[in-house]
């Protein structure tokens, strides 16, 4: 809430077109959602990799760990 108030005050003070501000805000929100999705996918991949590493033993484990971790 504070950030939105601050942004609106800047818009008024700097005479920024409100439509441009809204378009930029939507673009940033979309990019943030895409990045969040990528992060979640990478976390899931990491989880799967660690599960598979946990099933290995001895030399296989050491080789896989050094290769992927």
SEGUPA-519361 format. One record per atom (N, C-alpha, C, O): atom name; x, y, z. Coordinates in nm, 2 decimals. Each point is the difference from the previous one (the first is absolute). Last residue first. Layout:
N
atome  X  Y  Z
CA  X  Y  Z
...
This chain:
69
atome  X  Y  Z
N  2.64  -3.15  -0.83
CA  -0.01  0.09  0.11
C  0.13  0.08  0.01
O  0.02  0.08  0.09
N  -0.08  -0.41  -0.43
CA  -0.12  0.09  0.00
C  -0.01  0.10  0.11
O  -0.07  0.10  -0.01
N  0.45  -0.41  -0.06
CA  -0.04  0.05  -0.13
C  -0.12  0.10  0.00
O  0.01  0.10  -0.07
N  0.16  -0.32  0.46
CA  0.10  0.09  -0.05
C  -0.04  0.06  -0.13
O  0.04  0.11  -0.04
N  -0.31  -0.44  0.23
CA  0.00  0.12  0.08
C  0.09  0.10  -0.05
O  -0.03  0.12  -0.01
N  0.02  -0.54  -0.20
CA  -0.12  0.08  -0.03
C  0.00  0.13  0.08
O  -0.04  0.10  -0.05
N  0.39  -0.41  0.14
CA  0.01  0.05  -0.14
C  -0.12  0.09  -0.03
O  0.02  0.11  -0.05
N  -0.02  -0.33  0.47
CA  0.10  0.10  -0.01
C  0.02  0.06  -0.14
O  0.01  0.13  -0.01
N  -0.32  -0.48  0.07
CA  -0.04  0.12  0.07
C  0.10  0.11  -0.01
O  -0.03  0.11  -0.03
N  0.14  -0.54  -0.13
CA  -0.10  0.07  -0.09
C  -0.05  0.13  0.06
O  -0.01  0.10  -0.07
N  0.31  -0.37  0.32
CA  0.07  0.07  -0.10
C  -0.10  0.07  -0.10
O  0.02  0.11  -0.04
N  -0.26  -0.26  0.48
CA  0.15  -0.02  -0.03
C  0.05  0.09  -0.11
O  -0.03  0.12  0.00
N  -0.49  -0.16  -0.01
CA  0.09  -0.04  0.11
C  0.14  0.00  -0.05
O  0.02  -0.02  -0.12
N  -0.57  0.22  0.00
CA  0.13  -0.05  -0.04
C  0.09  -0.03  0.12
O  -0.02  0.06  0.11
N  -0.41  0.15  -0.08
CA  -0.02  -0.14  -0.03
C  0.13  -0.07  -0.04
O  0.01  -0.12  0.00
N  -0.06  0.60  0.08
CA  -0.01  -0.07  0.12
C  -0.01  -0.15  -0.02
O  0.03  -0.08  0.10
N  -0.03  0.37  -0.47
CA  0.13  -0.01  0.06
C  0.00  -0.08  0.13
O  0.09  -0.07  0.03
N  -0.50  0.18  -0.23
CA  0.07  -0.11  -0.08
C  0.14  -0.02  0.05
O  0.05  -0.11  0.01
N  -0.30  0.46  0.19
CA  -0.07  -0.13  0.03
C  0.08  -0.12  -0.07
O  0.02  -0.10  0.05
N  0.10  0.55  -0.15
CA  0.05  -0.04  0.13
C  -0.06  -0.14  0.04
O  0.07  -0.08  0.07
N  -0.22  0.27  -0.47
CA  0.14  -0.03  -0.01
C  0.06  -0.05  0.13
O  0.07  -0.10  0.01
N  -0.51  0.27  -0.02
CA  0.01  -0.13  -0.07
C  0.14  -0.05  -0.01
O  0.03  -0.11  0.02
N  -0.10  0.55  0.16
CA  -0.05  -0.10  0.09
C  0.01  -0.14  -0.06
O  0.04  -0.10  0.06
N  0.08  0.46  -0.33
CA  0.09  -0.02  0.10
C  -0.04  -0.11  0.10
O  0.08  -0.09  0.04
N  -0.39  0.23  -0.37
CA  0.11  -0.07  -0.06
C  0.11  -0.04  0.10
O  0.05  -0.11  0.01
N  -0.39  0.40  0.13
CA  -0.05  -0.14  -0.01
C  0.10  -0.09  -0.07
O  0.02  -0.11  0.04
N  0.08  0.57  0.01
CA  0.00  -0.06  0.13
C  -0.05  -0.15  -0.01
O  0.05  -0.09  0.07
N  -0.06  0.35  -0.46
CA  0.14  -0.03  0.03
C  0.00  -0.07  0.14
O  0.08  -0.09  0.02
N  -0.49  0.26  -0.17
CA  0.04  -0.12  -0.08
C  0.14  -0.04  0.04
O  0.03  -0.12  0.01
N  -0.19  0.51  0.19
CA  -0.07  -0.12  0.05
C  0.04  -0.13  -0.08
O  0.01  -0.10  0.06
N  0.16  0.52  -0.21
CA  0.06  -0.04  0.13
C  -0.07  -0.13  0.06
O  0.07  -0.09  0.04
N  -0.26  0.28  -0.43
CA  0.13  -0.06  -0.03
C  0.07  -0.04  0.13
O  0.06  -0.11  0.00
N  -0.45  0.35  0.05
CA  -0.03  -0.13  -0.06
C  0.13  -0.08  -0.03
O  0.01  -0.12  0.02
N  0.02  0.57  0.12
CA  -0.05  -0.09  0.11
C  -0.02  -0.14  -0.05
O  0.03  -0.09  0.07
N  0.06  0.42  -0.39
CA  0.12  -0.04  0.08
C  -0.03  -0.09  0.11
O  0.07  -0.09  0.03
N  -0.43  0.26  -0.28
CA  0.08  -0.09  -0.08
C  0.12  -0.05  0.08
O  0.03  -0.11  0.00
N  -0.29  0.45  0.19
CA  -0.07  -0.13  0.00
C  0.07  -0.11  -0.08
O  0.01  -0.11  0.04
N  0.16  0.56  -0.04
CA  0.02  -0.06  0.13
C  -0.07  -0.14  0.01
O  0.05  -0.09  0.06
N  -0.12  0.35  -0.45
CA  0.14  -0.06  0.01
C  0.03  -0.06  0.13
O  0.07  -0.11  0.01
N  -0.49  0.32  -0.06
CA  0.01  -0.12  -0.08
C  0.14  -0.06  0.00
O  0.01  -0.12  0.01
N  -0.07  0.53  0.22
CA  -0.07  -0.11  0.07
C  0.00  -0.13  -0.08
O  0.02  -0.11  0.05
N  0.16  0.50  -0.25
CA  0.08  -0.04  0.11
C  -0.06  -0.12  0.07
O  0.06  -0.10  0.04
N  -0.31  0.30  -0.37
CA  0.11  -0.06  -0.06
C  0.09  -0.06  0.11
O  0.05  -0.11  -0.01
N  -0.41  0.38  0.14
CA  -0.05  -0.13  -0.05
C  0.12  -0.08  -0.06
O  0.01  -0.12  0.02
N  0.08  0.56  0.11
CA  -0.03  -0.08  0.11
C  -0.05  -0.14  -0.04
O  0.05  -0.10  0.06
N  0.02  0.42  -0.39
CA  0.13  -0.04  0.05
C  -0.02  -0.09  0.12
O  0.07  -0.10  0.02
N  -0.46  0.29  -0.21
CA  0.06  -0.10  -0.09
C  0.14  -0.05  0.05
O  0.02  -0.12  0.00
N  -0.23  0.46  0.24
CA  -0.08  -0.12  0.02
C  0.06  -0.11  -0.10
O  0.01  -0.11  0.04
N  0.17  0.55  -0.06
CA  0.03  -0.06  0.12
C  -0.07  -0.14  0.02
O  0.06  -0.09  0.04
N  -0.16  0.35  -0.42
CA  0.14  -0.05  -0.01
C  0.03  -0.07  0.13
O  0.06  -0.11  0.00
N  -0.46  0.33  0.00
CA  -0.01  -0.12  -0.08
C  0.14  -0.06  -0.02
O  0.01  -0.12  0.00
N  -0.05  0.53  0.23
CA  -0.05  -0.11  0.08
C  -0.01  -0.13  -0.08
O  0.03  -0.10  0.05
N  0.32  0.52  -0.13
CA  -0.13  -0.05  -0.05
C  -0.04  -0.13  0.07
O  0.07  -0.09  0.01
N  0.24  0.48  0.21
CA  0.01  -0.13  -0.08
C  -0.14  -0.04  -0.04
O  -0.10  0.01  0.08
N  0.29  0.39  0.20
CA  -0.09  0.01  -0.12
C  0.02  -0.12  -0.09
O  0.00  0.01  -0.13
N  0.21  0.08  0.57
CA  0.07  0.00  -0.12
C  -0.08  0.01  -0.13
O  0.06  0.00  -0.11
N  -0.26  -0.01  0.55
CA  0.11  0.10  0.01
C  0.07  0.01  -0.13
O  0.04  0.11  -0.04
N  -0.38  -0.44  0.09
CA  -0.06  0.14  0.00
C  0.11  0.10  0.00
O  -0.01  0.10  -0.07
N  0.14  -0.54  0.09
CA  -0.06  0.02  -0.13
C  -0.06  0.14  0.00
O  0.02  0.07  -0.10
N  0.17  -0.22  0.50
CA  0.10  0.03  -0.10
C  -0.06  0.03  -0.14
O  0.05  0.09  -0.07
N  -0.34  -0.23  0.42
CA  0.05  0.14  0.03
C  0.11  0.04  -0.10
O  0.01  0.11  -0.05
N  -0.17  -0.55  0.03
CA  -0.11  0.09  -0.05
C  0.05  0.15  0.03
O  -0.03  0.09  -0.09
N  0.30  -0.44  0.25
CA  0.00  0.00  -0.15
C  -0.10  0.11  -0.05
O  0.03  0.07  -0.09
N  -0.02  -0.16  0.55
CA  0.12  0.07  -0.04
C  0.01  0.02  -0.15
O  0.03  0.10  -0.05
N  -0.38  -0.36  0.23
CA  -0.02  0.14  0.03
C  0.12  0.09  -0.05
O  -0.02  0.10  -0.05
N  0.05  -0.57  0.01
CA  -0.09  0.06  -0.09
C  -0.03  0.14  0.02
O  -0.01  0.08  -0.09
N  0.28  -0.31  0.40
CA  0.07  0.02  -0.13
C  -0.09  0.06  -0.11
O  0.04  0.08  -0.08
N  -0.22  -0.20  0.51
CA  0.09  0.12  0.01
C  0.07  0.03  -0.14
O  0.01  0.11  -0.04
N  -0.28  -0.50  0.09
CA  -0.08  0.12  0.00
C  0.09  0.13  0.00
O  -0.03  0.09  -0.07
